[in-house]
């Protein structure tokens, strides 16, 4: 099983899950490019950090380890990348377990209510974001805390040790900027949604709490239209 991190996180996001899986499967948890301890290239975002390029990196890992028929799990960026891997190399993927974003949302995520929750995607396009946050531990910690609190369920309490780890990872000079390169690549959000692909089983984990729906979490099911049109044997 391959588990792919999202933003703002790294491979340590899955520590608790890995402990539950290790006796059932071989589990691989890489840091996606630009996150955690992976390379942080100062290069064109589209060439290095786009969904297709990130997917190519995961495919290269699967090929190097001679893995076929993998189950890929992911959330946020990891969900995009998992879906892209399955679309371009379905022979490597047996099934997916992913959270939103899912195909079928269309332009509804650009409506005012939803757009207010996606301000970070626009902010990350600006050099100002790096000037205000990159390499500044206190700013990094405050910025990450906002999303871990706001995009989680109403009873969730941020694990301070977890936040310490992420603040350390994201505070290294250039690390915060590298994590934003995903958003700066042309393959983000709506444009990265996979085209129809019915080769893979898929389990979609939808959060019940969502800021766009008046609750708290990322991507409400209400903005997704018929995701079953895109995947074979879909379970939500």
C-alpha positions, 0 to 999 in steps of 0.5 A, a space after each residue: 500500500 502506498 500512502 501519499 501526503 497532502 498539504 500542509 503535511 508530510 509522510 508523518 501524517 500517516 504514523 497512526 494508520 501505518 501502525 494499523 496496517 503493517 501486519 496486513 500489508 507492506 506499507 510505503 509512505 514517501 514524502 511527495 516532492 517538495 514536502 517533508 524530507 524530499 527534494 525541494 528543487 528551485 525550478 519551474 513549478 510545472 516541470 517539477 511540482 505539477 500533478 503529472 510530475 508528482 505522479 511520475 515520481 510515484 510511478 518511478 518509485 513503484 517501478 523501481 520496487 517492481 510493485 504492481 497492483 498497489 492500493 494507493 491512499 491519499 488526501 488533498 495533494 495526495 488524492 490528486 496524485 493518486 488519481 493521476 497515477 491510476 489514470 496514466 498507469 492503471 496497470 500499477 494500481 489495483 484500488 484507491 482509497 482517497 479523500 476529496 478532492 474528487 472529480 465532478 465538482 466542476 466550477 462550483 468550488 469557485 463560487 463565493 462561499 467555497 472560494 473563501 475557503 480556498 484563499 490559500 491557493 491564490 495566496 500561494 501564487 504570490 511571492 509575498 507568501 514566501 516573504 511573509 512566511 518562509 524561513 520564519 518558524 513562528 509564522 510557519 507554525 501559526 500558518 499551519 495551525 490555522 489549517 490544521 484547526 480550521 480544516 478538521 472536525 469540531 472535536 479535533 484538538 491539534 497535537 502540539 508535538 505533531 505541529 512541532 514536527 511540521 513547523 520544523 519541516 516547513 521552517 527550513 529555508 525554502 521548505 515553505 516555498 517548495 510546498 507552495 509550488 504545487 499550487 503554482 503548477 498549472 495542474 492544480 485543483 480543477 484542471 488536475 481532476 482526472 478524466 474518466 477512468 474506470 479501471 480501478 476500484 475506489 473508496 472515497 472518504 468524505 468528511 462530514 464537517 466542512 467549512 464550505 458547508 457551514 461545518 469544518 473540513 475540506 471539500 463537501 460532498 455537495 459540490 461533487 456531481 456523480 463521482 461514480 461516472 469516473 470510477 469503477 466500483 465506487 464506494 463512498 
